[in-house]
Amino acid sequence: MALETKVRKLQNHAARRKFFEVVQYAFRIFAHQSSIVLGTAWAFAGAVVVVLVWLLAGPTFQFSDTWQLVINTATTVVTFLMVFLIQNTQNRDAKVVHLKLDELIRALKSARNELVDLEDLSDEELKKLEQQFQKLRRKAENDGKHRRDVKLTKSR
């Protein structure tokens, strides 16, 4: 009896997990497709047309509170939903870029592998690292300038 209960619990857990995986997959596809469609000039033009139609309908509805409420409610709901779509897309894109950069760092022998997990550093640690890279960049610029000066004097 106890074994049957455990098996049933495991099956229920697996079914719930599968459901959430399906929902997550469907949302990812929906968010990706939405970002493609809504990021076009046609989507912007459609939004402009909606606003123009709303404006032109103003005199018909005598610029009533209901007329204003329609556009306010619609834009608020659309904005609220777009926040989640945009955030999902940005999170995914950032993760993909991080993984690609991690692979490049891993593949280069001269790269510092401790840079792979930069997203885990505190703001202070990131600031120190940024300052180190600024120093390296200035040094490289100075070395490059010095090399150019040497080449110019040798060629004369």
C-alpha positions as CSV (number, residue, x, y, z in Angstrom):
1,M,0.0,0.0,0.0
2,A,2.7,2.5,0.9
3,L,4.6,1.6,-2.3
4,E,1.5,2.2,-4.4
5,T,1.1,5.6,-2.7
6,K,4.7,6.6,-3.5
7,V,4.3,5.5,-7.1
8,R,1.1,7.5,-7.5
9,K,2.8,10.6,-5.9
10,L,5.8,10.2,-8.3
11,Q,3.5,9.9,-11.3
12,N,1.5,13.0,-10.2
13,H,4.8,14.9,-9.7
14,A,6.0,13.8,-13.2
15,A,2.7,14.8,-14.8
16,R,2.8,18.3,-13.1
17,R,6.4,18.8,-14.2
18,K,5.6,17.8,-17.7
19,F,2.7,20.2,-17.7
20,F,4.9,23.1,-16.6
21,E,7.5,22.2,-19.2
22,V,4.9,22.3,-21.9
23,V,3.6,25.6,-20.7
24,Q,7.1,27.0,-20.5
25,Y,7.9,25.7,-24.0
26,A,4.7,27.2,-25.4
27,F,5.4,30.6,-23.8
28,R,8.9,30.6,-25.1
29,I,7.7,30.0,-28.7
30,F,4.9,32.6,-28.2
31,A,7.3,35.2,-26.8
32,H,9.8,34.6,-29.6
33,Q,7.2,34.9,-32.4
34,S,5.7,37.9,-30.7
35,S,9.0,39.7,-30.6
36,I,9.6,39.0,-34.2
37,V,6.1,40.2,-35.3
38,L,5.8,43.2,-32.9
39,G,9.3,44.4,-33.7
40,T,8.4,45.2,-37.3
41,A,7.5,48.5,-39.0
42,W,4.1,46.9,-39.8
43,A,3.3,46.4,-36.2
44,F,4.2,50.1,-35.5
45,A,2.1,51.2,-38.4
46,G,-0.8,49.1,-37.1
47,A,-0.5,50.8,-33.7
48,V,-0.5,54.2,-35.3
49,V,-3.7,53.3,-37.3
50,V,-5.4,52.2,-34.0
51,V,-4.6,55.5,-32.4
52,L,-5.7,57.4,-35.5
53,V,-9.0,55.5,-35.6
54,W,-9.5,56.2,-31.9
55,L,-8.8,59.9,-32.4
56,L,-11.1,60.1,-35.4
57,A,-13.8,58.4,-33.3
58,G,-13.5,61.1,-30.7
59,P,-16.1,63.6,-32.2
60,T,-18.5,60.7,-32.7
61,F,-18.4,59.8,-29.0
62,Q,-18.2,63.5,-28.0
63,F,-14.8,62.9,-26.4
64,S,-16.5,61.1,-23.5
65,D,-14.9,59.5,-20.6
66,T,-15.8,56.1,-22.0
67,W,-14.0,57.0,-25.3
68,Q,-10.8,57.9,-23.2
69,L,-11.2,54.8,-21.1
70,V,-11.1,52.5,-24.1
71,I,-7.6,53.7,-25.2
72,N,-6.3,53.9,-21.7
73,T,-7.4,50.4,-20.8
74,A,-6.2,48.9,-24.0
75,T,-2.8,50.5,-23.8
76,T,-2.4,49.6,-20.2
77,V,-3.2,45.9,-20.8
78,V,-1.0,45.7,-23.8
79,T,1.9,47.4,-22.0
80,F,1.4,45.1,-19.0
81,L,1.6,41.9,-21.2
82,M,4.5,43.3,-23.3
83,V,6.6,43.6,-20.1
84,F,6.6,39.8,-19.7
85,L,7.2,39.1,-23.3
86,I,10.1,41.5,-23.5
87,Q,11.6,40.3,-20.2
88,N,11.4,36.7,-21.4
89,T,13.1,37.5,-24.7
90,Q,15.8,39.6,-23.1
91,N,16.5,36.9,-20.4
92,R,16.8,34.2,-23.1
93,D,19.0,36.4,-25.4
94,A,21.3,37.4,-22.5
95,K,21.7,33.7,-21.5
96,V,22.5,32.8,-25.1
97,V,25.1,35.5,-25.4
98,H,26.7,34.5,-22.1
99,L,26.9,30.9,-23.2
100,K,28.6,31.9,-26.5
101,L,31.0,34.1,-24.7
102,D,31.7,31.4,-22.1
103,E,32.5,29.0,-25.0
104,L,34.9,31.5,-26.6
105,I,36.7,32.1,-23.3
106,R,36.9,28.4,-22.7
107,A,38.3,27.8,-26.2
108,L,41.0,30.5,-26.0
109,K,44.2,29.3,-24.2
110,S,45.2,32.9,-23.3
111,A,41.8,33.8,-21.9
112,R,41.2,33.9,-18.2
113,N,38.7,31.2,-17.3
114,E,37.6,33.0,-14.2
115,L,35.8,35.4,-16.5
116,V,33.3,32.8,-17.4
117,D,31.1,33.4,-14.3
118,L,31.2,37.2,-14.2
119,E,27.4,37.4,-13.7
120,D,27.9,36.0,-10.2
121,L,30.2,38.9,-9.1
122,S,29.1,41.7,-6.9
123,D,28.8,45.2,-8.3
124,E,32.1,46.2,-6.5
125,E,33.9,43.2,-8.0
126,L,32.6,44.1,-11.4
127,K,33.8,47.7,-11.0
128,K,37.3,46.5,-10.0
129,L,37.4,44.2,-13.0
130,E,36.2,47.1,-15.3
131,Q,39.1,49.2,-13.9
132,Q,41.6,46.5,-14.6
133,F,40.4,46.2,-18.2
134,Q,40.5,50.0,-18.6
135,K,44.2,49.9,-17.5
136,L,44.9,47.1,-19.9
137,R,43.3,49.0,-22.7
138,R,45.2,52.2,-21.9
139,K,48.5,50.2,-21.8
140,A,47.7,48.5,-25.1
141,E,46.9,51.9,-26.7
142,N,50.1,53.4,-25.4
143,D,52.1,50.3,-26.6
144,G,50.5,50.6,-30.0
145,K,51.2,54.3,-30.2
146,H,54.8,53.7,-29.2
147,R,55.1,51.0,-31.8
148,R,53.7,53.3,-34.5
149,D,56.1,56.1,-33.4
150,V,59.0,53.7,-33.7
151,K,57.9,52.5,-37.1
152,L,57.6,56.1,-38.4
153,T,61.1,57.1,-37.2
154,K,62.6,53.9,-38.7
155,S,61.0,54.5,-42.1
156,R,62.4,58.0,-42.4
